[in-house]
Amino acid sequence: MSNVLIIAEAFKGQVRRASLHALGAGQQLAKRTGGALHVVLLGKGIGEAGKSLSTFGATVHVADAEALAAPLAEAHAPVVVELARAIGATWLGAAATAYGKDLTPRAAALLDAAMATEVIAFTGEGAAVLFRRPMWAGNVLADVELTTAVKAFTIRPTEFAAAAAGAAGEVKAAAVNVPTLKSRYVSFTEVKSERPELTEARVVVAGGRGTKGDFKPLEALADALSGAMGASRAAVDAGWAPNDWQVGQTGKVVAPDLYVAAGISGAIQHVAGMKGSKVIVAINKDPEAPIFQIADYGLVGDLFKILPELVAKVKANH
Ligand SMILES: Cc1cc2nc3c(=O)[nH]c(=O)nc-3n(C[C@H](O)[C@H](O)[C@H](O)COP(=O)(O)OP(=O)(O)OC[C@H]3O[C@@H](n4cnc5c(N)ncnc54)[C@H](O)[C@@H]3O)c2cc1C
């Protein structure tokens, strides 16, 4: 058996969008390996979320228990491992979210599984499936072979389509055996924003050093387009934008329908986080700025002049 087990993630009782992309990757992998697709959801009070996963042709395992209420990898990993063994999973994957990046390596270690992270595609068939992943800020793509019996991976949600509807899958309760923990969950501090979550937004308006710290014209555009805000590392390091706005190699990877980069030069480390965007609009006063090489639309000029004009046009057409 070479079954595929995808770890899904629930937040406030709902399956996260990133998990649907992980499940989409799972569907692709199951096709390539000929294995059956399984998905596990862990938490407390997640019955409805579990049921919502039953339309993708996968067997759904719901581990619903008080001991799993907090997203602690130390508590969740043994449950995933027990299930992986019980169903004969040889492929174990999750989305590369904070939860997936924390939990998957821990489960992989317990299963003696080698692991590939931030996978963007699969190649090959059967047991010889390889994991394609970017290296050096996306300048090199490596096809990685994992030679262990069980193979673990995280996927970039922006690189895989969300799961397609499939046959109705059975929903089962998973065994929950959590050992005494050495860590304790203290609290979760949520950054509250009226705007959509950066990695899930349809539109992202990002600013860099060229804003000179004034993000107001960018925020006006983001709000006119119901988008999220992003920033280059230079803007974050200068203290002009919060950390969780950073896009790039050491920030978030986004692939919205529309990405507006204003006053951003287009360094490879920034581009690594947004080049998958469907339409890229660059606003920069330097016509030689590298961002124009990847932009679909380039506006050469002062962002403080261009952005208010854009906002007025967007509002006039809404
Ligand atoms: C290991 C490592 C990891 C990194 N990770 C990241 C990362 O995750 N994300 C990231 O963004 N960077 C990252 N960086 C930093 C990256 O190399 C760049 O330094 C950074 O992206 C530059 O930010 P910027 O484009 O805002 O600034 P700059 O490169 O200084 O560009 C500013 C641009 O604004 C334009 N401009 C100025 N005034 C105006 C105006 N009025 N109107 C229009 N345009 C104007 C200029 O022409 C210029 O092109 C990383 C670097 C390293 C070494």
The ligand as an SDF file (V2000), in Angstrom:
LIG
                    3D

 53 58  0  0  0  0  0  0  0  0999 V2000
   18.7310   36.4240    3.0610 C   0  0  0  0  0  0  0  0  0  0  0  0
   17.8660   37.5630    2.6030 C   0  0  0  0  0  0  0  0  0  0  0  0
   16.5040   37.4270    2.6560 C   0  0  0  0  0  0  0  0  0  0  0  0
   15.6730   38.4710    2.2480 C   0  0  0  0  0  0  0  0  0  0  0  0
   14.3160   38.3120    2.2880 N   0  0  0  0  0  0  0  0  0  0  0  0
   13.5350   39.3000    1.7900 C   0  0  0  0  0  0  0  0  0  0  0  0
   12.1160   39.1480    1.7620 C   0  0  0  0  0  0  0  0  0  0  0  0
   11.5430   38.1570    2.2330 O   0  0  0  0  0  0  0  0  0  0  0  0
   11.3800   40.1430    1.2160 N   0  0  0  0  0  0  0  0  0  0  0  0
   11.9450   41.2880    0.6960 C   0  0  0  0  0  0  0  0  0  0  0  0
   11.2070   42.1590    0.2230 O   0  0  0  0  0  0  0  0  0  0  0  0
   13.2810   41.4540    0.7310 N   0  0  0  0  0  0  0  0  0  0  0  0
   14.0820   40.5030    1.2750 C   0  0  0  0  0  0  0  0  0  0  0  0
   15.4230   40.7150    1.3230 N   0  0  0  0  0  0  0  0  0  0  0  0
   15.9520   42.0610    0.9920 C   0  0  0  0  0  0  0  0  0  0  0  0
   16.0990   42.3190   -0.4960 C   0  0  0  0  0  0  0  0  0  0  0  0
   17.3550   41.8840   -0.9220 O   0  0  0  0  0  0  0  0  0  0  0  0
   15.9910   43.8410   -0.7780 C   0  0  0  0  0  0  0  0  0  0  0  0
   16.9520   44.5270   -0.0180 O   0  0  0  0  0  0  0  0  0  0  0  0
   14.6240   44.4250   -0.4870 C   0  0  0  0  0  0  0  0  0  0  0  0
   13.6050   43.6460   -1.0770 O   0  0  0  0  0  0  0  0  0  0  0  0
   14.5610   45.8290   -1.0430 C   0  0  0  0  0  0  0  0  0  0  0  0
   13.3530   46.4280   -0.6820 O   0  0  0  0  0  0  0  0  0  0  0  0
   12.7510   47.6010   -1.5650 P   0  0  0  0  0  0  0  0  0  0  0  0
   12.5110   47.1340   -2.9530 O   0  0  0  0  0  0  0  0  0  0  0  0
   11.5910   48.1690   -0.8110 O   0  0  0  0  0  0  0  0  0  0  0  0
   13.8980   48.7210   -1.4970 O   0  0  0  0  0  0  0  0  0  0  0  0
   14.8840   49.2510   -2.6080 P   0  0  0  0  0  0  0  0  0  0  0  0
   15.6310   48.1270   -3.2440 O   0  0  0  0  0  0  0  0  0  0  0  0
   15.6620   50.3570   -1.9800 O   0  0  0  0  0  0  0  0  0  0  0  0
   13.9100   49.8380   -3.7230 O   0  0  0  0  0  0  0  0  0  0  0  0
   13.1390   50.9820   -3.5500 C   0  0  0  0  0  0  0  0  0  0  0  0
   12.5350   51.3190   -4.9080 C   0  0  0  0  0  0  0  0  0  0  0  0
   11.6390   52.3850   -4.7660 O   0  0  0  0  0  0  0  0  0  0  0  0
   11.7280   53.2080   -5.9220 C   0  0  0  0  0  0  0  0  0  0  0  0
   11.2120   54.5300   -5.5380 N   0  0  0  0  0  0  0  0  0  0  0  0
   11.7750   55.4370   -4.7010 C   0  0  0  0  0  0  0  0  0  0  0  0
   10.9640   56.5060   -4.5580 N   0  0  0  0  0  0  0  0  0  0  0  0
    9.8660   56.2600   -5.3290 C   0  0  0  0  0  0  0  0  0  0  0  0
    8.6820   56.9950   -5.6120 C   0  0  0  0  0  0  0  0  0  0  0  0
    8.4180   58.1770   -5.0370 N   0  0  0  0  0  0  0  0  0  0  0  0
    7.7690   56.4380   -6.4590 N   0  0  0  0  0  0  0  0  0  0  0  0
    8.0000   55.2490   -7.0560 C   0  0  0  0  0  0  0  0  0  0  0  0
    9.1170   54.5210   -6.8260 N   0  0  0  0  0  0  0  0  0  0  0  0
   10.0300   55.0230   -5.9670 C   0  0  0  0  0  0  0  0  0  0  0  0
   13.2030   53.1850   -6.2820 C   0  0  0  0  0  0  0  0  0  0  0  0
   13.3820   53.5000   -7.6450 O   0  0  0  0  0  0  0  0  0  0  0  0
   13.5640   51.7470   -5.9580 C   0  0  0  0  0  0  0  0  0  0  0  0
   13.4500   50.9060   -7.0910 O   0  0  0  0  0  0  0  0  0  0  0  0
   16.2620   39.6730    1.7470 C   0  0  0  0  0  0  0  0  0  0  0  0
   17.6430   39.7950    1.6770 C   0  0  0  0  0  0  0  0  0  0  0  0
   18.4410   38.7580    2.0930 C   0  0  0  0  0  0  0  0  0  0  0  0
   19.9430   38.9140    2.0020 C   0  0  0  0  0  0  0  0  0  0  0  0
  1  2  1  0
  2  3  1  0
  2 52  2  0
  3  4  2  0
  4  5  1  0
  4 50  1  0
  5  6  2  0
  6  7  1  0
  6 13  1  0
  7  8  2  0
  7  9  1  0
  9 10  1  0
 10 11  2  0
 10 12  1  0
 12 13  2  0
 13 14  1  0
 14 15  1  0
 14 50  1  0
 15 16  1  0
 16 17  1  0
 16 18  1  0
 18 19  1  0
 18 20  1  0
 20 21  1  0
 20 22  1  0
 22 23  1  0
 23 24  1  0
 24 25  2  0
 24 26  1  0
 24 27  1  0
 27 28  1  0
 28 29  2  0
 28 30  1  0
 28 31  1  0
 31 32  1  0
 32 33  1  0
 33 34  1  0
 33 48  1  0
 34 35  1  0
 35 36  1  0
 35 46  1  0
 36 37  1  0
 36 45  1  0
 37 38  2  0
 38 39  1  0
 39 40  1  0
 39 45  2  0
 40 41  1  0
 40 42  2  0
 42 43  1  0
 43 44  2  0
 44 45  1  0
 46 47  1  0
 46 48  1  0
 48 49  1  0
 50 51  2  0
 51 52  1  0
 52 53  1  0
M  END
$$$$
